[in-house]
Amino acid sequence: MTLLLRLCAGIAALVIGQCAGAQGAPQGPVKIVVGFAAGGPPDITARLIAARLEKRWQQPVTVENVVGASGTIAAANVARSKPDGQTLLFGVAANLAVAPATMRTPPYDPTTAFSPIAEVARGPYLWLVRADAPATDMPGFIRWARQNPGKLAYGSPGQGTVHHLATEMLKQSQGIYLLHVPYRVAPYTALVAGDVQGMFESMPAPLPLIESGRLRALAVTGPKRLAVLPNVPTFAEQGLPGIDVHSWWGFVGPAGMAPALVAQVNDDIRNVLADADVRAALARAGIEPGVGTPDAFGRFIAQEAARWKHVVAERALALE
């Protein structure tokens, strides 16, 4: 009898353990929400990861683009979702730190509205002009802007994005005036068309246009040049050390996700980004992948949110 009880207990423990393990991953189709248009850097990266998560989870993983308000509409939608892991946000600096800092009444607090899961990548920004622009470096662009006050425009994916605030920082530091033209879609197409004369953009989206000779990159943010664009100097190399901005992307879910679920999704994303093909694809685009712990990503979001609040207050860049 004792042996039978032990056997039954062992089988029960095994079943419970298997169920617990199965519950580590989202139970059902997963939707990854991106707050920006298809074809942009966040969308490209999210889809690369989603395709591989779908294989790991053996269930549909789709990407949904919810465009508007610097990605905050998408983020607010996710914040209101059930914390079951079936709705995730591929968040970026804009909607997890920058845009809320510019709003008097943000729709959510990025430090409390989400369950941080995994930072995916960080990357630099490029300052871009058309290939036929008279400027061939940043000092040349600044001279061009000073000679044409109010006549040059720059594009961004919207007010409150890093692209926008970084350009405002550049304007203030150099005493130049550029008209801001926000777009709902990737603004580098407007740059190619000549509708604007300059803009910040993160990799990898503009790389084909640079390689084909339609756009010219004048500078890259960060401490070093990109391996894929070794001839493009940093801002600091050109005497502009204060333009210290970078893009960063990662996964969050609604607040209240179970710790075991967060840990499992983090582990799965970590495994995806350890794949040699994925790392090679990101490296070709100048993106440095790296997954830390959920707690580390949560601390980073809080630090970035505080940083941009300070930048906005210090430079009087509030937009509402």
QUIGIMO-V365480 format. One record per residue. N is the residue number from 0. RES is the residue in one letter. PSI is psi in degrees with one decimal (* if undefined). Layout:
n | res | psi
N | RES | PSI
N | RES | PSI
This chain:
n | res | psi
0 | M | -44.4
1 | T | -41.9
2 | L | -41.1
3 | L | -41.0
4 | L | -40.5
5 | R | -40.6
6 | L | -45.5
7 | C | -41.4
8 | A | -39.8
9 | G | -43.4
10 | I | -42.4
11 | A | -42.4
12 | A | -39.7
13 | L | -44.4
14 | V | -45.3
15 | I | -41.1
16 | G | -40.8
17 | Q | -40.0
18 | C | -41.1
19 | A | -39.9
20 | G | -39.3
21 | A | -31.1
22 | Q | -3.9
23 | G | -31.2
24 | A | 159.1
25 | P | 136.8
26 | Q | 80.4
27 | G | 177.3
28 | P | 142.8
29 | V | 135.8
30 | K | 124.1
31 | I | 117.7
32 | V | 129.4
33 | V | 131.7
34 | G | 12.0
35 | F | 167.9
36 | A | 154.2
37 | A | 141.6
38 | G | -13.4
39 | G | 170.3
40 | P | -46.5
41 | P | -40.8
42 | D | -44.0
43 | I | -45.2
44 | T | -42.5
45 | A | -41.1
46 | R | -34.5
47 | L | -44.0
48 | I | -40.1
49 | A | -40.5
50 | A | -36.3
51 | R | -31.8
52 | L | -35.7
53 | E | -40.4
54 | K | -39.8
55 | R | -41.5
56 | W | -12.6
57 | Q | 42.7
58 | Q | 159.2
59 | P | 135.6
60 | V | 109.1
61 | T | 156.6
62 | V | 128.7
63 | E | 126.5
64 | N | 117.9
65 | V | 97.2
66 | V | 142.6
67 | G | 147.7
68 | A | 45.4
69 | S | 31.8
70 | G | -1.7
71 | T | -24.1
72 | I | -46.1
73 | A | -46.1
74 | A | -41.3
75 | A | -38.1
76 | N | -43.6
77 | V | -40.3
78 | A | -29.1
79 | R | -1.5
80 | S | 166.4
81 | K | 141.0
82 | P | 49.5
83 | D | 4.7
84 | G | -1.8
85 | Q | -7.3
86 | T | 114.5
87 | L | 153.7
88 | L | 127.9
89 | F | 89.3
90 | G | 157.0
91 | V | 175.3
92 | A | -37.2
93 | A | -52.2
94 | N | -9.6
95 | L | -2.9
96 | A | -50.2
97 | V | -58.2
98 | A | -44.7
99 | P | -28.1
100 | A | -19.5
101 | T | -7.0
102 | M | 137.2
103 | R | -36.6
104 | T | 76.0
105 | P | 148.4
106 | P | -6.8
107 | Y | 161.0
108 | D | 114.0
109 | P | -16.6
110 | T | -13.1
111 | T | -16.5
112 | A | -9.0
113 | F | 159.5
114 | S | 105.9
115 | P | 136.6
116 | I | -58.0
117 | A | 127.1
118 | E | 138.2
119 | V | -44.6
120 | A | 157.2
121 | R | 150.1
122 | G | 164.4
123 | P | 173.2
124 | Y | 149.0
125 | L | 144.1
126 | W | 122.2
127 | L | 146.5
128 | V | 168.1
129 | R | 151.5
130 | A | -24.8
131 | D | 11.1
132 | A | 150.2
133 | P | -16.7
134 | A | 132.3
135 | T | -3.7
136 | D | 175.1
137 | M | -43.1
138 | P | -37.4
139 | G | -39.4
140 | F | -41.5
141 | I | -41.1
142 | R | -42.1
143 | W | -44.4
144 | A | -40.3
145 | R | -31.2
146 | Q | -13.9
147 | N | 59.9
148 | P | 127.3
149 | G | -0.5
150 | K | -14.8
151 | L | 144.7
152 | A | 155.9
153 | Y | 150.3
154 | G | 157.1
155 | S | 163.4
156 | P | 7.0
157 | G | 160.3
158 | Q | 140.5
159 | G | 2.7
160 | T | 163.8
161 | V | -39.8
162 | H | -45.5
163 | H | -54.5
164 | L | -34.0
165 | A | -38.4
166 | T | -36.9
167 | E | -36.9
168 | M | -42.8
169 | L | -45.0
170 | K | -48.1
171 | Q | -41.4
172 | S | -26.7
173 | Q | -2.9
174 | G | 39.9
175 | I | 159.6
176 | Y | 124.7
177 | L | 135.8
178 | L | 133.0
179 | H | 126.8
180 | V | 100.9
181 | P | 147.0
182 | Y | 155.6
183 | R | -15.3
184 | V | 176.8
185 | A | 116.6
186 | P | -10.6
187 | Y | -18.8
188 | T | -34.7
189 | A | -32.6
190 | L | -43.6
191 | V | -39.0
192 | A | -11.9
193 | G | 10.1
194 | D | -29.0
195 | V | 163.4
196 | Q | -6.9
197 | G | 164.4
198 | M | 155.5
199 | F | 143.0
200 | E | 146.2
201 | S | 160.5
202 | M | 157.1
203 | P | -1.4
204 | A | -43.5
205 | P | -5.9
206 | L | -45.7
207 | P | -35.2
208 | L | -30.2
209 | I | -46.2
210 | E | -28.9
211 | S | -3.9
212 | G | 14.6
213 | R | -28.9
214 | L | 156.3
215 | R | 129.5
216 | A | 123.4
217 | L | -27.1
218 | A | 157.8
219 | V | 138.7
220 | T | 167.9
221 | G | 175.2
222 | P | -10.3
223 | K | 162.1
224 | R | 159.2
225 | L | 140.1
226 | A | -32.0
227 | V | -14.6
228 | L | 64.8
229 | P | -17.7
230 | N | -0.2
231 | V | 113.9
232 | P | 161.1
233 | T | 164.3
234 | F | -42.6
235 | A | -38.2
236 | E | -22.7
237 | Q | 17.7
238 | G | 21.4
239 | L | 69.1
240 | P | -14.5
241 | G | -7.2
242 | I | 73.2
243 | D | 80.0
244 | V | 153.2
245 | H | 159.0
246 | S | 149.0
247 | W | 146.2
248 | W | 149.1
249 | G | 171.0
250 | F | 133.9
251 | V | 159.0
252 | G | 179.2
253 | P | 150.9
254 | A | 143.1
255 | G | 6.1
256 | M | 142.8
257 | A | 136.6
258 | P | -36.9
259 | A | -37.4
260 | L | -44.4
261 | V | -45.5
262 | A | -40.3
263 | Q | -44.0
264 | V | -40.2
265 | N | -44.9
266 | D | -39.2
267 | D | -40.9
268 | I | -39.5
269 | R | -42.9
270 | N | -39.1
271 | V | -45.6
272 | L | -10.1
273 | A | -12.4
274 | D | 131.8
275 | A | -39.0
276 | D | -39.7
277 | V | -46.7
278 | R | -38.4
279 | A | -41.4
280 | A | -42.1
281 | L | -39.4
282 | A | -39.3
283 | R | -26.0
284 | A | 2.5
285 | G | 20.9
286 | I | 131.2
287 | E | 104.8
288 | P | 151.9
289 | G | 122.6
290 | V | 121.2
291 | G | -161.2
292 | T | 159.3
293 | P | -40.8
294 | D | -41.1
295 | A | -40.0
296 | F | -38.3
297 | G | -42.2
298 | R | -39.0
299 | F | -43.6
300 | I | -44.5
301 | A | -41.3
302 | Q | -44.1
303 | E | -39.7
304 | A | -43.7
305 | A | -39.6
306 | R | -46.4
307 | W | -29.8
308 | K | -40.5
309 | H | -44.5
310 | V | -45.9
311 | V | -44.6
312 | A | -43.4
313 | E | -37.8
314 | R | 6.7
315 | A | 51.5
316 | L | 11.8
317 | A | 142.1
318 | L | -8.6
319 | E | *
